[in-house]
Amino acid sequence: MHPRCCWLPTTTLLLKGSTTPRRLARALSIQSNEKKAVLVTGSKGQIGTELVEYLRGQYPKVIATDIRGGDHYLDVSAKDTTLLERLVVENDVGCVVHLAAVLSAAAERDAAAALRVNNGGTEMVLEVARRHALRVFVPSSIAVYGAGTPKRARENSPARPSTIYGVSKVYGEMLGEYYHERHGLDFRSLRIPGVISSKAMPGGGTTDWAVEIFYDAIRRSRYSCFLSPTTSLPMVYIDDLIKGIATFIQVPRSRLARSTYNVGAFSVSPANLAEAIRAELPFDCDYRISALRQAIADTWPESLDDSAARRDWDWNPTFDLRATTTTMIELLSNRLASAERAISLRPHHPVATLVAAST
């Protein structure tokens, strides 16, 4: 047997239908991408800020792009294919992590902008990935679910979103799956719940309260929540999510039974989280409900069935509500104290911007 024949059993798992020489060559190229450079869009966002740092310990080179700066300026809404392609070629990129997006509540306020960024950006990334046989990760969201979804949603639960953000995420999943089936592209996605983190503030999401509450608990000892006290939603702590994404984009395609998986860790309501915070420090919470955000949250599931991710690629979150609460309070207390000292000594010191961003 020719030595190259040993590739065939694995690559055929990547492709459905006939395996033409062109598709086989593409599959072989995709398999060699594991330790090439990674390009991240939306690198200054809540997830990107910490994911870039983590991936730089895993890959020889990570290129961070964002409309707000980073290694390179990249406006995905402009669909600047030439710039993206140049970054891919010049840096020997093997994987694109496409995080840039307008989130749920912000998207409802400007649907046209959300479609330009969310749909247009995904279209651009997938097309460049097709041309260069890249692996692509595009996060999805619990927002793909809508009214009538079971309280515990599975991957095959109906995806009938009630928001333009959810619509854009369903579109991204389906377009990525099309590129996988039609072109052999290694497309991967995770339906991510609310994310709790301390290094970067979220922006425009329906689960932002689960981060804001910690800032206000530490700085003001009180918080006014925009969701009702009993609205329970799935959440994940950032450390678990970052490690999960890093694992997911590296796992051999042959282990994946699907392109898109649910991931979750625990579910919590504002009242539950307020109680957990009160166990650590003095704190009061009241409720000034946003009709827009409450209407969105009411269509989302209370939890995600992530058994497929646990089975196929070893998703295993370790932070529950208690661990998340104590960790967030410790990290934020230290960070905010450092930021306030920096403001008093050097008002324009970079760390001082954290306080400004949280006010």
C-alpha positions as CSV (number, residue, x, y, z in Angstrom):
1,M,0.0,0.0,0.0
2,H,1.3,3.5,-0.9
3,P,2.1,5.4,2.3
4,R,-0.3,8.2,1.5
5,C,-3.2,5.8,1.5
6,C,-3.2,5.9,5.2
7,W,-4.9,9.3,5.0
8,L,-8.0,8.1,3.3
9,P,-10.0,6.5,6.1
10,T,-9.8,9.7,8.2
11,T,-10.5,12.2,5.4
12,T,-13.5,10.3,4.2
13,L,-15.0,10.9,7.6
14,L,-14.8,14.6,6.9
15,L,-16.7,14.5,3.6
16,K,-20.2,13.3,2.7
17,G,-21.0,12.3,-0.9
18,S,-18.4,11.7,-3.6
19,T,-14.8,12.4,-2.8
20,T,-13.3,14.1,-5.8
21,P,-9.5,14.8,-6.0
22,R,-10.3,18.5,-5.3
23,R,-12.3,17.8,-2.2
24,L,-9.8,15.2,-1.0
25,A,-6.9,17.7,-1.4
26,R,-9.0,20.3,0.6
27,A,-9.6,17.8,3.4
28,L,-5.9,16.9,3.6
29,S,-5.1,20.6,3.8
30,I,-7.6,21.1,6.6
31,Q,-6.0,18.3,8.6
32,S,-2.7,20.1,8.5
33,N,-4.1,23.3,10.1
34,E,-3.9,22.3,13.8
35,K,-0.7,24.2,14.6
36,K,-0.7,27.0,12.1
37,A,-1.6,30.5,13.1
38,V,-5.1,31.4,14.4
39,L,-6.8,34.6,13.4
40,V,-9.5,36.0,15.7
41,T,-12.1,38.6,14.8
42,G,-13.9,40.6,17.5
43,S,-10.8,40.1,19.7
44,K,-11.7,43.0,22.0
45,G,-15.1,41.6,23.0
46,Q,-16.0,39.8,26.2
47,I,-14.9,36.4,24.8
48,G,-12.1,37.5,22.5
49,T,-10.2,39.4,25.2
50,E,-9.6,36.3,27.2
51,L,-9.6,33.8,24.3
52,V,-6.7,35.5,22.5
53,E,-4.6,35.4,25.6
54,Y,-5.3,31.7,26.1
55,L,-4.7,30.7,22.5
56,R,-1.3,32.5,22.5
57,G,-0.2,29.8,24.8
58,Q,-1.4,27.1,22.5
59,Y,-0.4,28.3,19.0
60,P,2.8,29.7,17.4
61,K,1.0,32.8,16.3
62,V,-2.4,34.4,17.1
63,I,-3.6,37.4,15.0
64,A,-6.1,39.5,16.9
65,T,-8.4,41.8,14.8
66,D,-11.2,44.1,15.9
67,I,-12.9,47.3,14.8
68,R,-11.7,48.7,18.1
69,G,-8.0,47.9,17.5
70,G,-5.9,44.8,18.3
71,D,-3.1,43.6,16.2
72,H,-5.0,44.7,13.1
73,Y,-8.1,46.8,12.4
74,L,-10.8,44.8,10.7
75,D,-14.4,45.9,10.1
76,V,-16.3,42.8,9.1
77,S,-19.4,44.8,8.2
78,A,-17.4,46.3,5.4
79,K,-16.7,42.8,4.0
80,D,-13.1,43.7,3.3
81,T,-12.2,40.4,1.8
82,T,-8.9,41.6,0.5
83,L,-7.6,42.6,3.9
84,L,-8.8,39.4,5.5
85,E,-7.2,37.3,2.7
86,R,-3.9,39.2,3.0
87,L,-3.8,38.6,6.8
88,V,-4.5,34.9,6.2
89,V,-1.8,34.5,3.6
90,E,0.9,36.6,5.2
91,N,0.5,34.9,8.6
92,D,0.1,31.3,7.4
93,V,-3.3,31.1,9.1
94,G,-4.9,27.7,9.5
95,C,-8.0,28.6,11.6
96,V,-10.3,31.6,11.9
97,V,-12.2,32.2,15.1
98,H,-14.9,34.6,14.0
99,L,-16.3,36.3,17.1
100,A,-17.3,39.7,15.8
101,A,-21.0,40.3,16.2
102,V,-23.7,42.7,17.3
103,L,-25.4,41.1,20.3
104,S,-29.1,40.4,21.1
105,A,-30.5,43.6,22.6
106,A,-28.3,45.9,20.6
107,A,-29.2,44.1,17.4
108,E,-32.9,44.7,18.1
109,R,-32.2,48.4,18.2
110,D,-30.5,48.4,14.9
111,A,-31.4,45.3,12.8
112,A,-29.8,46.6,9.6
113,A,-26.4,47.0,11.3
114,A,-26.7,43.6,13.0
115,L,-27.3,42.0,9.6
116,R,-24.4,43.8,8.0
117,V,-22.0,42.7,10.8
118,N,-23.4,39.2,11.7
119,N,-24.5,37.9,8.4
120,G,-22.1,39.8,6.2
121,G,-19.1,39.1,8.4
122,T,-19.8,35.4,8.5
123,E,-20.2,35.3,4.7
124,M,-16.9,36.9,4.2
125,V,-15.1,34.6,6.7
126,L,-16.5,31.5,5.2
127,E,-15.7,32.5,1.6
128,V,-12.1,33.3,2.5
129,A,-11.9,30.0,4.5
130,R,-13.2,28.1,1.4
131,R,-10.5,29.6,-0.8
132,H,-7.7,28.7,1.6
133,A,-9.0,25.5,3.2
134,L,-9.2,27.0,6.7
135,R,-10.9,25.6,9.8
136,V,-13.5,28.0,10.9
137,F,-15.2,28.5,14.3
138,V,-18.2,30.8,14.5
139,P,-20.0,30.9,17.9
140,S,-23.7,30.5,18.0
141,S,-26.0,31.3,20.9
142,I,-29.0,30.3,22.9
143,A,-30.7,33.0,20.9
144,V,-31.3,30.5,18.1
145,Y,-34.2,29.1,20.2
146,G,-37.5,30.8,20.5
147,A,-41.0,30.6,21.9
148,G,-42.1,27.0,22.3
149,T,-38.6,25.7,23.0
150,P,-38.4,23.0,25.7
151,K,-37.1,24.3,29.1
152,R,-34.0,22.1,28.5
153,A,-33.1,22.6,24.8
154,R,-31.2,20.0,22.7
155,E,-29.4,20.6,19.5
156,N,-32.4,19.3,17.5
157,S,-34.9,21.4,19.4
158,P,-36.7,23.8,17.0
159,A,-34.6,26.8,16.1
160,R,-37.2,29.5,15.7
161,P,-35.7,32.7,17.1
162,S,-37.7,35.8,18.0
163,T,-34.8,38.3,17.6
164,I,-32.7,39.4,14.7
165,Y,-29.6,38.3,16.6
166,G,-31.0,34.8,16.8
167,V,-32.0,34.8,13.2
168,S,-28.4,35.8,12.3
169,K,-27.0,33.0,14.4
170,V,-29.3,30.4,12.7
171,Y,-28.2,31.8,9.4
172,G,-24.5,31.4,10.4
173,E,-25.0,27.8,11.5
174,M,-26.8,26.9,8.3
175,L,-24.4,28.7,6.0
176,G,-21.5,27.1,7.7
177,E,-23.1,23.7,7.4
178,Y,-23.7,24.4,3.7
179,Y,-20.0,25.2,3.2
180,H,-19.1,22.0,5.0
181,E,-21.4,19.8,2.9
182,R,-20.8,21.6,-0.4
183,H,-17.1,22.5,-0.2
184,G,-15.7,20.2,2.5
185,L,-15.0,23.2,4.8
186,D,-14.2,22.3,8.4
187,F,-16.9,24.5,10.0
188,R,-17.6,24.4,13.8
189,S,-19.9,26.2,16.1
190,L,-21.1,26.2,19.7
191,R,-24.4,27.4,21.0
192,I,-23.1,29.5,23.9
193,P,-25.3,30.6,26.9
194,G,-24.8,33.7,29.0
195,V,-21.1,34.3,29.7
196,I,-19.9,35.5,33.1
197,S,-16.4,37.2,33.1
198,S,-14.4,39.9,34.8
199,K,-11.8,41.1,32.3
200,A,-14.1,42.7,29.7
201,M,-17.6,44.1,30.0
202,P,-20.2,42.6,27.7
203,G,-22.0,44.9,25.3
204,G,-25.7,44.8,24.3
205,G,-26.6,41.3,25.4
206,T,-29.7,40.0,27.3
207,T,-27.5,38.2,29.8
208,D,-25.3,41.3,30.6
209,W,-26.9,41.5,34.0
210,A,-25.0,38.5,35.2
211,V,-21.7,40.5,34.8
212,E,-23.0,43.9,35.7
213,I,-24.4,42.7,39.0
214,F,-20.9,41.8,40.3
215,Y,-19.5,45.3,39.4
216,D,-22.3,47.1,41.2
217,A,-22.2,44.7,44.1
218,I,-18.5,45.5,44.7
219,R,-18.6,49.2,44.0
220,R,-22.1,50.2,45.2
221,S,-23.4,47.3,47.3
222,R,-26.6,47.3,45.2
223,Y,-27.8,46.6,41.6
224,S,-30.9,47.3,39.6
225,C,-31.6,44.3,37.4
226,F,-33.3,44.6,34.0
227,L,-34.8,41.1,34.1
228,S,-37.4,39.7,36.5
229,P,-36.0,38.0,39.6
230,T,-37.3,34.5,38.6
231,T,-36.0,34.5,35.0
232,S,-33.6,31.5,34.9
233,L,-31.1,31.2,32.1
234,P,-28.2,29.0,31.3
235,M,-24.7,30.4,32.0
236,V,-21.1,29.5,31.8
237,Y,-18.0,31.0,33.5
238,I,-15.4,32.4,31.1
239,D,-12.6,30.0,32.1
240,D,-14.6,27.0,31.2
241,L,-15.8,28.5,27.9
242,I,-12.3,29.6,26.8
243,K,-10.8,26.1,27.5
244,G,-13.8,24.5,25.8
245,I,-13.4,26.6,22.6
246,A,-9.7,25.9,22.5
247,T,-10.4,22.1,22.8
248,F,-13.2,22.2,20.3
249,I,-11.2,23.9,17.5
250,Q,-8.4,21.4,18.0
251,V,-10.2,18.1,18.3
252,P,-10.0,15.9,15.2
253,R,-13.0,16.3,12.9
254,S,-13.5,12.5,12.9
255,R,-14.6,12.8,16.6
256,L,-17.4,15.2,15.8
257,A,-20.9,13.9,15.0
258,R,-22.1,17.3,14.1
259,S,-20.9,20.8,13.3
260,T,-22.8,22.7,16.0
261,Y,-23.0,21.7,19.7
262,N,-24.7,23.1,22.8
263,V,-22.5,24.0,25.8
264,G,-23.6,24.9,29.3
265,A,-22.6,24.8,32.9
266,F,-25.4,25.9,35.3
267,S,-28.6,27.9,35.2
268,V,-29.3,30.9,37.4
269,S,-31.9,33.6,37.9
270,P,-31.2,37.2,39.1
271,A,-32.7,36.3,42.5
272,N,-30.4,33.2,42.8
273,L,-27.3,35.1,41.9
274,A,-28.1,38.0,44.2
275,E,-28.5,35.5,47.0
276,A,-25.1,33.9,46.2
277,I,-23.5,37.3,46.2
278,R,-25.1,38.2,49.6
279,A,-23.4,35.1,51.0
280,E,-20.1,36.8,50.3
281,L,-20.7,40.5,50.9
282,P,-23.5,43.0,51.9
283,F,-25.7,43.5,48.8
284,D,-29.2,44.6,47.8
285,C,-30.9,44.0,44.4
286,D,-34.0,45.6,43.0
287,Y,-35.7,45.1,39.6
288,R,-36.3,47.7,36.9
289,I,-37.4,45.4,34.1
290,S,-36.6,46.2,30.5
291,A,-39.5,45.2,28.4
292,L,-37.2,44.6,25.4
293,R,-34.7,42.4,27.2
294,Q,-37.4,40.6,29.3
295,A,-39.3,39.7,26.1
296,I,-36.2,38.2,24.6
297,A,-35.3,36.2,27.7
298,D,-38.8,34.8,28.0
299,T,-38.3,33.0,24.7
300,W,-35.0,31.3,25.7
301,P,-34.6,27.9,27.3
302,E,-33.8,27.6,31.0
303,S,-30.9,25.2,30.4
304,L,-29.0,23.5,27.5
305,D,-28.6,19.8,27.1
306,D,-24.8,19.6,26.4
307,S,-24.6,15.8,26.6
308,A,-23.4,15.5,23.0
309,A,-20.5,17.9,23.6
310,R,-19.5,15.9,26.8
311,R,-19.6,12.7,24.8
312,D,-17.9,13.7,21.6
313,W,-15.1,16.0,22.6
314,D,-15.0,16.0,26.4
315,W,-16.7,19.2,27.3
316,N,-16.5,19.3,31.1
317,P,-17.1,22.7,32.8
318,T,-15.9,22.9,36.4
319,F,-17.3,26.2,37.6
320,D,-20.8,26.0,39.2
321,L,-22.7,29.0,40.6
322,R,-20.8,29.1,43.9
323,A,-17.3,28.8,42.3
324,T,-18.2,31.4,39.7
325,T,-19.5,33.8,42.4
326,T,-16.5,33.6,44.7
327,T,-14.0,33.8,41.8
328,M,-15.8,36.8,40.3
329,I,-15.9,38.7,43.6
330,E,-12.2,38.0,44.3
331,L,-11.0,38.9,40.8
332,L,-13.1,42.0,40.4
333,S,-12.4,43.3,43.9
334,N,-8.7,43.2,43.2
335,R,-9.0,44.6,39.7
336,L,-11.3,47.5,40.6
337,A,-9.1,48.4,43.6
338,S,-6.1,48.5,41.3
339,A,-8.0,50.6,38.7
340,E,-9.1,53.1,41.3
341,R,-5.5,53.5,42.6
342,A,-4.4,54.0,39.1
343,I,-7.0,56.7,38.5
344,S,-5.9,58.6,41.6
345,L,-2.2,58.5,40.6
346,R,-2.4,58.4,36.8
347,P,-5.8,59.2,35.4
348,H,-4.9,58.1,31.9
349,H,-3.2,54.8,32.9
350,P,-4.7,51.9,30.8
351,V,-6.0,50.0,33.8
352,A,-8.0,53.0,34.8
353,T,-10.3,52.5,31.8
354,L,-11.8,49.5,33.5
355,V,-13.5,51.7,36.0
356,A,-14.8,54.1,33.4
357,A,-16.1,51.2,31.3
358,S,-18.1,49.8,34.3
359,T,-19.8,53.1,35.2
